Amino acid sequence: MHFTHSSTPHTLNLGILAHVDAGKTSLTERLLHSAGVIDEIGSVDDGSTRTDSLALERQRGITIKSAVVSFALDDMTVNLIDTPGHPDFIAEVERVLGVLDGAVLVVSAVEGVQAQTRVLMRTLRRLRIPTLLFVNKIDRRGARYGTLLDEIARKLTPAAVPMGGVTAPGTRGAAAVPHAAADPVFTARLTEVLADRDDELLAAYVEDAAALSYERLRAALAVQSARAQAHPVYFGSAITGAGVPQLIAGIREFLPGAEGDPDGPVGGTVFKVERGPAGEKIAYARLFSGSVAVRDVLPFGPVGEDGRAGTHEDAGTHEDAGMPEGTGVPEGTGMREDKVTGIDVFADGTRERRDVVRAGQIGALRGLDDVRIGDVIGEAAGRTAARAAGPQFAPPTLETVVVPRSPADKGALHLALTQLAEQDPLIGLRQDDVRDEVSVSLYGEVQKEVVQATLAEEFGVAVTFRETTTICVERPRGTGSGYEKDLEPFLGTVGLRVDPAPLGSGVQFRLEVELGSMPYAFFKAVEDTVRETLAQGLHGWQVTDCTVTMTHSGYWPRQSHSHAVFDKSMSSTARDFRQLTPLVLMSALSEAGTTVYEPMHRFSVEAPADTFSPVMSAVVRLGGVPRGQELRGADCLLEGDIPAARVHALEQQLPGLTRGEGLWESAFDHHRPVRGPAPRRPRTDHDPLNRKEYLLRVARRVR
């Protein structure tokens, strides 16, 4: 019999996800202990867990950065990725999603389905990531079973299949009891869920329900779980270990292993970047196909909005539209390459230095100095781009200016923030050269505190922050066009039209001219510059949900004097199109007009019924819109929408309004048009809206 050396059937890249404080990291510790990787279970409160290795994580008792650790499960290696639960660090979760083969979503038996739980499950289902649910904390006072299952079916998925019951919930002796094959209630629920998505199973059940064997139902559950159509639910306690053996068995039975050919072309994605002790970059990459060895020269690059590899904003900037000398990467794609100088592979709870990382595995790669989070790697990068998850969650909605306590630290602050942006691109550094200030984008106040502490402890830079402001977006109101031909000092013709596009569609770039009418690098320069320019619209905010169409194009072919020396003054270059495009685009956008939209959070607040009136008044006073209310015994649940800018203020008022008993949850939901005067964001570029000033600056730069 012929055996291949493929590792893919024996590797599972497993994500552990949850709302903050549901017990996700404690479950990770329990799984590692059960697998024999650690001898003693660490404590989140004591800061002794394996995956919360940062000093800040240990101090605060929360996960801030995703962490990878592995353990053996029979003949399978499980790469377990612990992710943050706090919504301020949702970007870390987003980067992990594209590398997962399966997930365990942790739900608290006491708090139940929370705001972040719903966001995570909705995303897991949309990406069709096979997911098991683990209801934790059955030993805690107030733990629920039946009502919580109803809540899961109502709020998360109707395809949830409870795999066992609970005895003595809410006590230290709480135990998880697996359902038996002979349990008619269990088999009825199993049949109901499975038959809804399996016509053959439904027909067999209708023909003779008694003849439908438990083995067939179990096999069908495995198939549907692997397709993310059904979701087995386990109950237990990470602290006592109750129910964890059943969960481990479920991971082995219901979550599929990694797929991929280790002998095929290399393709993978980078989901995390950190700095080593000597300041070198370390890229955490999941390989979907092929193998990477030390000393391999590895191409890597970004994923564009069209799903193709190689479309970062700095792509296609070579003046002569040629291929970078000495490289094998395609021209104008933004792909780069570097030599791999070291590889670590995760195995048996440790990082092991290896010569090669293969398909299905996660490797920590050294030597890729220019690599970025989200890059796809290898010759099969184009196909890998389709596997890599693009943006799944809303971008940050808050912004603040970072100010060094000592003016002498301005340079060090910029360097430190640049390195932090390597690890978390969504903090969105925004340099204002006019005011000599730098801003960062944030999800919330906790993230701001973490950034401040990180700058102080890791970089020695003490900072303060200006008042946090809301990040708005602009959308075109109508259609507008712009056109320029050979506008001094530019040699080139650009015509653009801006049209509104459906909500959530982002920015689309299209051509109404022949692709062969000028060199590809010039088209690429226009497209990249369009996307860069739309970062600041008429009011200074990011412009989104629009289609930009190139309606006219023209260039001056490469020309030279009789002695064959290239003359820039007689020939178009990519620079001409990069500098002309902002003028044309902003002219079109001015004609179209834009509306400013502010971010809105969907909220729910549960509080004593007698405090309902002051809570409602506070919500309305802060611009909130109530959507519904429900009495729950002595408590009242209020749901609605509220401007993101007012969330923090309401959170601060809530304890006083509810005698400290109010439970608040909120998450970004949508944007709405700003009521009243549209807020302006100070521009940080050479404002193309100010035509005269822009042309003067460009002319000085060209000379």
Buried (B, 14 or more C-beta within 10 A) or exposed (E): EEEEEBBBBBBBBBBBBBBBBBBBBBBBBBBBBBBEBBEEBBBBEEBEBBBBEBEBBBEBBBBBBBBBBBBBBEEBBBBBBBBBBBBBBBBBBBBBBBBBBBBBBBBBBBBBBBBBBBBBBBBBBEBEBBBBBBBBBBBBEEBBBEEBBEBBBEBBBEBBBBBBBBEEBBEEEBBBEBBEEEBEEBBEBBBEBBBBBBEEBBEBBEEEEEEBEBEEBBEBBBBBBBEBBBBBBBBBBBBBBBBBBBBBBBBBBBBBBBBBBBEBBBBBBBBBBBEEEEEBBBBBBBBBBBBBBBEBEBBBBBBBBEEBBBBBEEBBBBEEBEBEEEEEBBBBBBBBBBEBEBBBBBBEBEBEEBEBBBBBBBBBBBBBEEBBBBBBBBBBBBBBBEBBBBEBBBBBBBBBBBBBEEEEBBEBBBEBBEBBBBBBBBBBBBEBEEEEBBBBBBBBBBBBBBBBBBBBEBBEBEBEBEEBBBBBBBBBEEBBBBBBEBBEBBBBBBBBBBBBBEEEEBBBBEBEBEEEBBBEBBBBBBBBBBBBBBBBBBBBBBBBBBBBBBBBBBBBEBEEEEEEEEEBEEBBBBBBBBBBBBBBBBBBBBBBBBBBBBBBBBBBBBBBEEBBEBBBEBBEEBBBEBEEEEEEEEBBBBBBBBBBBBBEBBBEBBEEBBEEBBBBBBBBBEBEEBEEEBBEBEBBBBBBBEEEEBBEBBEEEEE
